[in-house]
């Protein structure tokens, strides 16, 4: 996937911390630090949303979802 250049405003404290990571060769450059941080944050948000939705299900719904379609599948499983 291609990359797009964007302009962002970041506070001085964050820039100092980012530059320390780059200087310590943890990351190649500022862009890499910011890109990885964004991906991690997005992943965390997506994971927490899934967990929140699962938490909304009661025990009966969880069981129904886990067993959904299992009767049809068992009939088509090969003999061993």
N, C-alpha and C positions, 0 to 999 in steps of 0.2 A: 504494500500500500504506500502511496506517495506521502510526502510530508508537506505541510503548509506552514509558512512562517507567520507568526502572530506576535503582536506587541502586548506585553502585560506590564503592569506596575506592581513591583514587589517591594516591601519595606526593607530598610537598610539592614536590620538584624538578620532577616532571612538571606539576603545577599551575602552577608559576611559568613554565615553558616554554609551556604552553597559553595562559596569560594574556598572555604577550608576543605570541604570534601574534594573539590577539584584539585587543590594543591596537594592533598594527601594521596592523590591518584585513585581515590575510591571511584570516581567518575571521570570520564574524559573531558567533559565540559559542562557548562551551566545547563545547556539544553537537555543533556542526558539526565541530569539530576531532576530537573523539572518534569520531564516526560515520564520517568520512572515513578516519581512521586504521584503524578496524576493517575497513572495506571493502577498503582496500589490503592489510592483513594477510591477510584471508581469500582475496583474489585471489591473493596470492603463494603461500599454502599450496596452493590448488587447482592452480595452475600447476606448482608443484614436484612435486606428487603425480603429475600427468600425465607430467612429464619423467622421474620415477623409474620409472614403469610402462613407459614407452617404452624406457628404458635397459635394462630387464630382457629385452627381446626380442632375440633374436640376429638376425643378418643374414638368415637364411633366413625366419624368421617375419615380419620387416619386409617382405620382398619378397612373401611370400604375402599378407599383409594389404593391401599396396598394389595387388596385382593381383586381389584378390578380386572376382569378378563381372565382370571386365573383358571376358571373352569374350562374355558375353551382351549386354553394353552395346554393344560394337562392332557386333554384328549389327543392332542397332536404330537405329544412328546414320543420319541422312539423308544422301543423296548431295549433294555440292556441285559 
